[in-house]
Amino acid sequence: MHIEENLLFIKNKLPKHICLVAVSKTKPIEAITEAYKAGQKVFGENYVQELVEKQHHLPKDIEWHFIGHLQSNKVKYIAPFVSLIHGVDSFSLLKEINKQAQKNNRVINCLLQLYIAKEETKFGLSFDEAKYILESEEYTQLKNITVNGFMAMASNTNNLQQVKTEFLSVLEFSKSVSHKISVPVLSYGMSSDYELAIDCGSNMIRVGSSIFGERKYTK
Ligand SMILES: *Cc1c(COP(=O)(O)O)cnc(C)c1O
C-alpha cells in the first residue's frame, strides 16, 4: 500500500480547518506507524479491544478517536486515554462516559451520533432526542464530559442528492442548537463522500480505505 502518498494526496486537497481522522480499524500496527511517520496524528478505531491493544503499542502522542458503536460496559477500557468518542447514541451512555472520565480524573470529549440515514440498521439519536439531552438539567451536571458536536453517517447509496440532503440536515440541526454548542465539531464524510460532506459543512472527516486500502474483512 502507498499509505504516505494516499495521505498526502488527501491532505493536500483539504481546507485547513478540516480535521482528518485516519480510520485504521482492522489494519496492523505497521500501517498505522507508516501513517504516523507521514505526519498523521489522529486515528479512529471501531472496536474497543483492538483500540486498547493498538494504543498500548503505539506512540503516546496519537489522538485516538472511538468511532464505532460503544457499549456502556466497555467505556472503562478506553476512558483513560481516548480523546474523542464519536458515537454517543444514548443519554445513559453519556452518563457512563462521564462516570468513567471522573474515575480517571479527566474530561472526555464526545459527539452525539445523529440518525440521518434511511436504513434501519444504523445507530443514532433523532434530532429531538439530541436536543432533549443538550437542553436537560441533568446534562449540565455532567462535569467530566464535553459534547463538542455531532457525528452522522449518510445512507449507503449512490444517490448523491439523498446523501447531500442528509448531511445538510445535520448542519441545520447544529444551527438550531447553537445556544448549546456554538462552534460544533461536525463529523461526517468517509472515503466515498468526504468531498461532498465538506461542501455540506463537515469539519471532521473519517477516512479509512482511501488511506489504508480496502479492508479484507469487516467485523
Ligand atoms: C469504517 C468507518 C469509516 C471509514 O470508512 P471508509 O469508507 O473506509 O473511509 C468511517 N466512519 C465509520 C463510523 C466507520 O465505521
The ligand as an ORCA input file, in Angstrom:
! r2SCAN-3c Opt
* xyz 0 1
  C     -15.090      2.262      8.701
  C     -15.656      3.587      9.058
  C     -15.256      4.753      8.382
  C     -14.285      4.767      7.223
  O     -14.846      4.175      6.102
  P     -14.059      4.204      4.676
  O     -15.168      4.004      3.716
  O     -13.085      3.102      4.706
  O     -13.427      5.541      4.554
  C     -15.777      5.953      8.817
  N     -16.650      6.025      9.832
  C     -17.069      4.933     10.497
  C     -18.036      5.081     11.612
  C     -16.590      3.682     10.117
  O     -17.028      2.607     10.780
*
